[in-house]
Amino acid sequence: MARTNMPEPRVLDVDALCQVFHASEKPIERWRVGMEAEKFGLYCPSKQPLTYEGARGVVGIFDFMIEQFGYEPRREKADGPIIALEREGTNITLEPGAQFELSGSPQHTLHAVFDEFNRHHEELQRVKEEFGVRFVHLGFNPLHRQDELPWVPKVRYPVMKEYLPRKGARGLDMMRRTATVQANLDYASETDAMGKLVTLLRLSPIIAGMTLNAPLIEGRVSRLKSERQDVWLHMDPSRSGLIDALWKNPSPKYTDYVHWALDAGMFLFYRNGSPVINTGQTFRTFMEQGFEGYFPNAEDWELHIGTLFPQVRLKRTIEVRCCDCLPLELSMALPALAVGLTYDDVAYDRARALAERVTLAEALQAQAQLPQQGLATALAGTTLGELGKQLLEIAEGGLQRRALFDQNGRDETQYLEALGHLVHQGLTPADRLLDELSKSGLSVVDFVGGFCR
């Protein structure tokens, strides 16, 4: 869509780009926690992937959830296809291959996050009964090839489909064959935000290593404990990874994150409700030179930072994104770990001290090795398994000091118990899954058919 009238004014500079972060700062008493969790849908008993179209596809399921559970439909434009559901701050969204995602609302406690998560899965149980669709909680699609999967009709997905494979060999796998669980955290100030961001980036190989859960691919056992973690080693390096530049600055600022984000390639922006495809520029070049008479505004910037995929991301919250999708009984472990490490001063000081032992070179090497080696991966003079035990102990202390109890009188440390049990045995979720598969005597296809819930 070319411009025919006068060029737009230049309204942004680096200071203006930082405003989205400054505006998101909250005093400690207003801190909340949120969780996002993706999963793959399978039709049973055929084990075919969930489709988007049709009465038994996403469209039919969304209609059912609107009628039965009070959701409202969301579209990119008034006459466009339905791409999400919303109810009182809780969102059901779709990844490109029709992965279902719960995008939970911000909650005061982990107990409230857990209640929202449980309600979502109770509703999915009704979906299973009505549509014969089960959901698989793994970090990588265990059965299907790219050519067997649907495309969700969201405007930016065709742009990403063309762009990302030019920047990394597994760009399409990232879009359609991966699933994650994510924790969203608040921050009080620039110092707090950037300190948490860098600390969690340094710790991300440990967190990822504890939560590997993607050892199956196209109906067979992978050579890796996590195909998903390997995908992120073969993605556009300008928009993913560990944000190397932040490791070099002892007192990073919002501007450091902004300068990193400015050098990532763009996908598109919107004018008058219509998309303008712009995959030939970085955001920095767009800001300096414009595109077809357009110059970026604040909405363009916020859209752009949402298309960046580092292991820990800064937006209106800090998003911990380094984990594979986890089984239901382990899914709460990530938000519990993130809150336990960063929402208590004593725990945060200890977490930062541990994180400072990790060098960038070591983290990059561990990130490359952990998909295959799991908890045995070397880091900071020891292993991810030993460091994971230390992180769990720090987080448990942080959650104990928060002293927030459920109706049964249990504090938030309960959400770390299942993961802690595995880590102290030297196991990842992938190790446990492969052991269960071996003991079952079933093929991968049949095992997944019984495993998905």
C-alpha positions as CSV (number, residue, x, y, z in Angstrom):
1,M,0.0,0.0,0.0
2,A,2.0,3.0,-1.3
3,R,1.7,6.5,0.1
4,T,0.1,9.1,-2.2
5,N,-0.1,12.1,0.2
6,M,2.5,14.0,2.3
7,P,5.0,11.9,4.3
8,E,4.2,11.4,8.0
9,P,6.2,13.4,10.6
10,R,9.0,11.8,12.5
11,V,7.7,11.4,16.1
12,L,10.0,8.9,17.7
13,D,13.5,8.9,19.1
14,V,15.2,6.5,21.5
15,D,13.9,8.3,24.6
16,A,10.4,8.0,23.2
17,L,10.8,4.3,22.6
18,C,11.7,3.8,26.3
19,Q,8.4,5.3,27.4
20,V,6.5,2.0,27.0
21,F,8.7,0.5,29.7
22,H,8.6,3.6,32.0
23,A,4.8,3.6,31.7
24,S,4.7,0.0,32.8
25,E,6.6,0.4,36.1
26,K,4.5,-0.5,39.2
27,P,5.1,-0.1,42.9
28,I,5.7,-3.4,44.7
29,E,2.3,-3.6,46.2
30,R,0.8,-3.7,42.7
31,W,3.0,-6.5,41.4
32,R,1.2,-9.4,39.8
33,V,2.2,-12.6,38.1
34,G,0.7,-14.1,34.9
35,M,1.2,-17.4,33.0
36,E,0.9,-18.3,29.3
37,A,0.7,-22.0,28.3
38,E,0.5,-23.5,24.8
39,K,-0.4,-27.0,23.7
40,F,-1.1,-29.1,20.6
41,G,-4.6,-30.4,19.8
42,L,-5.1,-33.9,18.4
43,Y,-8.3,-35.5,17.1
44,C,-8.9,-38.9,18.7
45,P,-8.7,-41.7,17.8
46,S,-7.1,-40.6,14.4
47,K,-4.3,-38.6,16.1
48,Q,-4.6,-36.1,13.2
49,P,-3.7,-32.5,14.1
50,L,-6.3,-29.9,15.1
51,T,-7.5,-27.9,12.1
52,Y,-8.5,-24.2,12.0
53,E,-11.5,-24.4,9.7
54,G,-14.7,-26.4,10.1
55,A,-17.3,-27.4,12.7
56,R,-14.7,-29.6,14.5
57,G,-11.8,-27.2,14.0
58,V,-10.8,-24.1,16.0
59,V,-13.7,-22.2,14.5
60,G,-16.3,-24.7,15.9
61,I,-14.5,-25.0,19.2
62,F,-14.4,-21.2,19.6
63,D,-18.1,-21.0,18.9
64,F,-18.7,-23.7,21.6
65,M,-16.5,-21.9,24.1
66,I,-18.3,-18.6,23.4
67,E,-21.7,-20.2,24.0
68,Q,-20.8,-22.4,26.9
69,F,-18.2,-20.4,28.9
70,G,-18.9,-16.8,28.2
71,Y,-15.9,-15.8,26.0
72,E,-16.1,-13.0,23.5
73,P,-14.6,-13.4,20.0
74,R,-11.6,-11.4,18.9
75,R,-10.7,-10.6,15.3
76,E,-8.0,-8.4,13.7
77,K,-10.7,-6.5,11.8
78,A,-14.5,-6.5,12.1
79,D,-15.2,-8.8,9.2
80,G,-12.1,-11.0,9.7
81,P,-11.8,-14.5,10.9
82,I,-11.9,-15.2,14.6
83,I,-8.4,-15.6,16.0
84,A,-8.8,-15.4,19.8
85,L,-11.2,-15.4,22.7
86,E,-11.4,-13.0,25.7
87,R,-13.1,-13.2,29.1
88,E,-12.4,-10.9,31.9
89,G,-8.7,-10.5,31.1
90,T,-8.2,-14.2,30.3
91,N,-7.4,-14.8,26.6
92,I,-7.3,-17.9,24.4
93,T,-5.0,-17.2,21.5
94,L,-3.6,-19.2,18.6
95,E,-0.1,-19.9,17.4
96,P,0.5,-20.3,13.7
97,G,-0.1,-24.1,13.6
98,A,-3.3,-23.8,15.7
99,Q,-1.5,-24.4,19.0
100,F,-4.0,-23.4,21.7
101,E,-2.6,-20.8,24.2
102,L,-4.0,-19.7,27.5
103,S,-2.9,-16.1,28.1
104,G,-3.8,-15.7,31.7
105,S,-4.8,-12.5,33.4
106,P,-2.4,-10.9,36.0
107,Q,-3.0,-12.4,39.5
108,H,-2.0,-11.4,43.0
109,T,-0.9,-15.0,44.0
110,L,0.3,-18.2,42.4
111,H,-2.8,-19.8,43.9
112,A,-5.0,-17.6,41.7
113,V,-2.9,-18.4,38.7
114,F,-3.4,-22.1,39.5
115,D,-7.1,-21.6,39.8
116,E,-7.3,-19.9,36.4
117,F,-5.1,-22.6,34.8
118,N,-7.4,-25.3,36.3
119,R,-10.5,-23.7,35.1
120,H,-9.1,-23.5,31.6
121,H,-8.3,-27.2,31.6
122,E,-11.7,-28.1,33.0
123,E,-13.2,-26.2,30.0
124,L,-10.8,-28.1,27.6
125,Q,-12.2,-31.3,29.1
126,R,-15.6,-30.3,27.9
127,V,-14.0,-29.5,24.5
128,K,-12.5,-33.0,24.5
129,E,-15.9,-34.6,25.2
130,E,-17.7,-32.5,22.6
131,F,-15.2,-32.6,19.7
132,G,-12.9,-35.5,20.4
133,V,-9.9,-33.2,20.7
134,R,-7.2,-34.0,23.2
135,F,-4.3,-31.7,24.1
136,V,-0.7,-32.7,24.2
137,H,1.6,-30.9,26.7
138,L,5.0,-31.2,25.0
139,G,7.4,-28.6,23.8
140,F,7.5,-29.9,20.2
141,N,4.8,-31.5,18.1
142,P,5.5,-35.2,18.6
143,L,3.8,-36.6,15.5
144,H,3.3,-34.3,12.6
145,R,5.3,-32.9,9.7
146,Q,5.1,-29.3,8.6
147,D,2.9,-30.3,5.5
148,E,0.3,-31.9,7.8
149,L,-0.3,-28.7,9.9
150,P,-2.8,-25.9,9.3
151,W,-2.1,-22.2,9.1
152,V,-4.1,-19.8,11.4
153,P,-5.3,-16.8,9.3
154,K,-3.6,-14.1,11.3
155,V,-2.2,-11.2,9.2
156,R,1.4,-11.4,10.3
157,Y,1.8,-15.2,10.0
158,P,2.2,-15.2,6.1
159,V,4.8,-12.5,6.5
160,M,6.7,-14.5,9.1
161,K,6.3,-17.6,7.0
162,E,8.3,-16.0,4.2
163,Y,10.7,-14.0,6.3
164,L,11.9,-16.3,9.1
165,P,13.2,-19.3,7.0
166,R,15.6,-16.8,5.3
167,K,17.1,-16.0,8.8
168,G,17.2,-19.5,10.4
169,A,16.8,-23.1,9.3
170,R,14.0,-23.9,11.8
171,G,11.9,-20.7,11.6
172,L,8.8,-22.6,10.5
173,D,9.3,-25.2,13.2
174,M,9.3,-22.3,15.7
175,M,6.0,-21.1,14.3
176,R,4.0,-24.3,14.0
177,R,5.7,-27.1,15.9
178,T,6.8,-25.6,19.2
179,A,4.9,-24.9,22.4
180,T,6.0,-23.2,25.6
181,V,4.9,-22.2,29.1
182,Q,5.7,-18.6,30.0
183,A,5.8,-16.5,33.2
184,N,5.1,-12.7,33.2
185,L,6.5,-10.5,35.9
186,D,6.1,-6.9,36.9
187,Y,8.9,-4.4,37.7
188,A,9.2,-1.2,39.8
189,S,11.8,0.8,38.0
190,E,14.3,0.9,35.2
191,T,17.0,-0.5,37.5
192,D,14.6,-3.3,38.7
193,A,13.4,-4.2,35.2
194,M,16.9,-4.4,33.7
195,G,18.3,-6.2,36.7
196,K,15.6,-8.9,36.5
197,L,16.0,-9.1,32.8
198,V,19.7,-9.7,32.9
199,T,19.6,-12.0,35.9
200,L,16.9,-14.2,34.3
201,L,18.8,-14.2,30.9
202,R,21.9,-15.5,32.8
203,L,19.8,-18.1,34.6
204,S,17.8,-19.1,31.5
205,P,20.1,-22.1,30.5
206,I,19.5,-23.6,34.0
207,I,15.7,-23.0,33.9
208,A,15.5,-24.4,30.3
209,G,17.6,-27.4,31.3
210,M,15.4,-28.3,34.2
211,T,12.3,-28.2,32.0
212,L,13.3,-30.0,28.8
213,N,10.1,-31.8,27.5
214,A,10.3,-32.3,23.8
215,P,12.1,-35.7,23.0
216,L,9.7,-36.8,20.2
217,I,9.5,-35.8,16.5
218,E,7.3,-37.1,13.6
219,G,6.3,-40.2,15.5
220,R,9.8,-41.3,16.7
221,V,12.2,-40.7,19.5
222,S,14.5,-37.8,18.8
223,R,18.2,-37.8,19.4
224,L,17.5,-34.8,21.6
225,K,15.8,-34.3,25.0
226,S,14.3,-31.2,23.4
227,E,13.6,-30.5,19.8
228,R,12.2,-27.1,20.8
229,Q,15.4,-26.0,22.4
230,D,17.3,-27.0,19.2
231,V,14.8,-24.9,17.2
232,W,15.9,-21.8,19.0
233,L,19.5,-22.4,18.1
234,H,18.5,-22.1,14.4
235,M,16.3,-19.0,14.5
236,D,16.8,-15.4,13.4
237,P,19.7,-14.4,15.7
238,S,18.8,-10.7,15.5
239,R,15.6,-11.3,17.4
240,S,16.3,-14.3,19.7
241,G,18.8,-15.7,22.1
242,L,20.5,-14.2,25.1
243,I,20.8,-10.6,24.1
244,D,24.6,-10.6,24.2
245,A,25.0,-6.8,24.5
246,L,23.3,-6.7,27.9
247,W,25.9,-8.9,29.5
248,K,28.6,-6.4,28.8
249,N,27.1,-3.5,30.8
250,P,27.2,-3.7,34.6
251,S,24.3,-1.1,34.8
252,P,22.1,-1.7,31.8
253,K,19.3,0.8,30.9
254,Y,16.2,0.6,28.9
255,T,18.1,2.2,26.0
256,D,20.4,-0.9,25.9
257,Y,17.4,-3.1,25.2
258,V,16.0,-0.5,22.8
259,H,19.2,-0.5,20.7
260,W,19.2,-4.3,20.5
261,A,15.5,-4.3,19.4
262,L,16.1,-1.5,16.8
263,D,18.5,-3.8,14.9
264,A,16.0,-6.6,14.5
265,G,14.2,-6.9,11.1
266,M,10.6,-5.8,10.8
267,F,7.6,-7.8,9.7
268,L,4.8,-5.2,9.2
269,F,3.0,-2.2,10.6
270,Y,-0.5,-0.9,10.3
271,R,-2.0,2.3,8.9
272,N,-5.8,3.0,8.9
273,G,-6.4,-0.6,9.9
274,S,-4.5,-2.1,7.0
275,P,-1.2,-3.9,7.1
276,V,1.9,-2.5,5.4
277,I,4.4,-5.2,4.8
278,N,8.0,-4.1,5.5
279,T,10.5,-7.0,5.8
280,G,13.3,-5.1,4.2
281,Q,14.2,-2.8,7.1
282,T,15.3,-3.0,10.7
283,F,13.2,-0.8,13.0
284,R,16.2,1.5,13.3
285,T,16.2,2.1,9.5
286,F,12.5,2.6,9.5
287,M,12.9,5.2,12.2
288,E,15.7,7.0,10.4
289,Q,14.6,6.8,6.7
290,G,10.9,5.9,6.9
291,F,9.1,3.5,4.4
292,E,7.0,4.7,1.5
293,G,6.4,8.0,3.3
294,Y,5.6,6.4,6.6
295,F,7.5,6.9,9.8
296,P,7.0,4.8,13.0
297,N,4.7,5.7,15.8
298,A,4.4,4.2,19.3
299,E,1.9,1.5,18.2
300,D,4.4,0.4,15.5
301,W,7.2,0.1,18.2
302,E,5.0,-1.9,20.5
303,L,4.1,-4.2,17.7
304,H,7.7,-4.7,16.8
305,I,8.9,-5.5,20.3
306,G,6.2,-8.2,20.4
307,T,7.9,-9.9,17.4
308,L,11.2,-10.4,19.2
309,F,11.8,-13.7,20.8
310,P,14.8,-13.7,23.3
311,Q,14.8,-16.2,26.1
312,V,13.6,-13.5,28.4
313,R,11.8,-10.5,26.9
314,L,11.0,-7.0,28.0
315,K,7.6,-5.6,27.2
316,R,5.0,-4.2,29.6
317,T,6.0,-7.1,31.7
318,I,9.2,-9.3,31.9
319,E,8.4,-12.5,30.1
320,V,10.4,-15.7,30.9
321,R,10.1,-17.7,27.7
322,C,12.9,-20.2,27.8
323,C,10.9,-23.3,28.8
324,D,9.3,-26.1,26.9
325,C,5.6,-26.7,27.4
326,L,5.2,-28.8,30.5
327,P,2.9,-31.6,31.7
328,L,-0.1,-30.2,33.7
329,E,1.4,-31.2,37.1
330,L,4.6,-29.3,36.3
331,S,3.2,-26.2,34.4
332,M,3.0,-24.1,37.5
333,A,6.7,-24.6,38.3
334,L,7.8,-21.8,36.0
335,P,5.8,-19.0,37.4
336,A,6.6,-20.3,40.9
337,L,10.3,-20.3,40.1
338,A,10.2,-16.8,38.5
339,V,8.3,-15.3,41.4
340,G,10.3,-17.1,44.1
341,L,13.6,-15.8,42.6
342,T,12.6,-12.2,41.9
343,Y,9.7,-11.0,44.2
344,D,11.5,-11.5,47.5
345,D,14.6,-9.3,48.2
346,V,16.7,-12.0,49.9
347,A,16.0,-14.6,47.2
348,Y,16.7,-12.0,44.5
349,D,20.0,-11.1,46.0
350,R,21.0,-14.8,46.0
351,A,19.7,-15.4,42.5
352,R,21.8,-12.4,41.2
353,A,24.9,-13.7,43.0
354,L,24.4,-17.1,41.3
355,A,23.7,-15.5,37.9
356,E,26.9,-13.5,38.1
357,R,28.9,-16.7,38.1
358,V,27.7,-17.4,34.6
359,T,29.7,-15.9,31.7
360,L,28.2,-15.3,28.3
361,A,30.6,-17.7,26.7
362,E,29.6,-20.4,29.1
363,A,25.9,-19.7,28.7
364,L,26.1,-19.9,24.9
365,Q,27.9,-23.2,25.1
366,A,25.4,-24.6,27.6
367,Q,22.5,-23.4,25.5
368,A,23.9,-25.3,22.5
369,Q,24.6,-28.5,24.5
370,L,21.5,-28.7,26.8
371,P,19.1,-30.0,24.2
372,Q,21.1,-33.2,24.1
373,Q,22.9,-33.4,27.4
374,G,20.1,-32.1,29.7
375,L,21.0,-31.7,33.4
376,A,24.5,-33.0,32.7
377,T,25.4,-29.9,30.7
378,A,28.3,-28.0,32.2
379,L,27.9,-24.5,33.4
380,A,29.9,-22.2,35.8
381,G,32.2,-25.0,37.0
382,T,29.4,-27.5,37.7
383,T,26.3,-28.9,35.9
384,L,22.8,-27.6,35.2
385,G,21.4,-30.2,37.5
386,E,23.4,-28.9,40.5
387,L,22.6,-25.3,39.7
388,G,19.0,-26.2,39.3
389,K,18.9,-27.6,42.8
390,Q,20.4,-24.3,44.1
391,L,17.8,-22.3,42.1
392,L,14.9,-24.3,43.5
393,E,16.2,-23.8,47.1
394,I,16.5,-20.1,46.5
395,A,13.0,-19.9,45.0
396,E,11.5,-22.0,47.8
397,G,12.9,-19.6,50.4
398,G,11.5,-16.6,48.5
399,L,8.0,-18.2,48.3
400,Q,8.1,-19.1,52.0
401,R,8.8,-15.5,52.9
402,R,5.9,-14.3,50.8
403,A,3.8,-16.4,53.1
404,L,0.7,-16.5,50.9
405,F,-1.6,-19.4,51.7
406,D,-4.4,-21.2,49.9
407,Q,-7.6,-22.3,51.5
408,N,-5.9,-25.5,52.7
409,G,-3.2,-23.5,54.5
410,R,-0.4,-24.4,52.0
411,D,2.0,-21.8,50.8
412,E,3.2,-21.2,47.2
413,T,6.1,-23.6,47.5
414,Q,3.7,-26.4,46.6
415,Y,4.0,-25.5,42.9
416,L,7.8,-26.3,42.9
417,E,7.5,-29.7,44.5
418,A,7.0,-31.9,41.4
419,L,9.8,-30.2,39.5
420,G,12.1,-30.3,42.5
421,H,11.4,-34.1,42.9
422,L,12.6,-34.6,39.3
423,V,15.6,-32.4,39.5
424,H,16.8,-34.0,42.7
425,Q,16.7,-37.4,40.9
426,G,18.8,-35.9,38.1
427,L,15.8,-36.1,35.6
428,T,14.1,-33.7,33.2
429,P,10.5,-34.2,32.2
430,A,11.8,-35.6,28.9
431,D,13.8,-38.3,30.8
432,R,10.7,-39.3,32.7
433,L,8.6,-39.3,29.5
434,L,11.1,-41.5,27.6
435,D,11.3,-43.9,30.6
436,E,7.5,-44.2,30.5
437,L,7.5,-44.8,26.8
438,S,10.1,-47.5,27.1
439,K,8.2,-49.3,29.9
440,S,4.9,-49.0,27.9
441,G,6.1,-51.1,25.0
442,L,4.1,-48.9,22.7
443,S,5.0,-47.1,19.5
444,V,5.5,-43.4,19.8
445,V,2.2,-42.8,17.9
446,D,0.2,-45.1,20.2
447,F,1.9,-43.8,23.3
448,V,1.1,-40.2,22.4
449,G,-2.5,-41.2,21.8
450,G,-2.8,-42.4,25.4
451,F,-0.5,-39.7,26.8
452,C,-2.3,-36.6,25.7
453,R,-5.0,-35.3,28.1
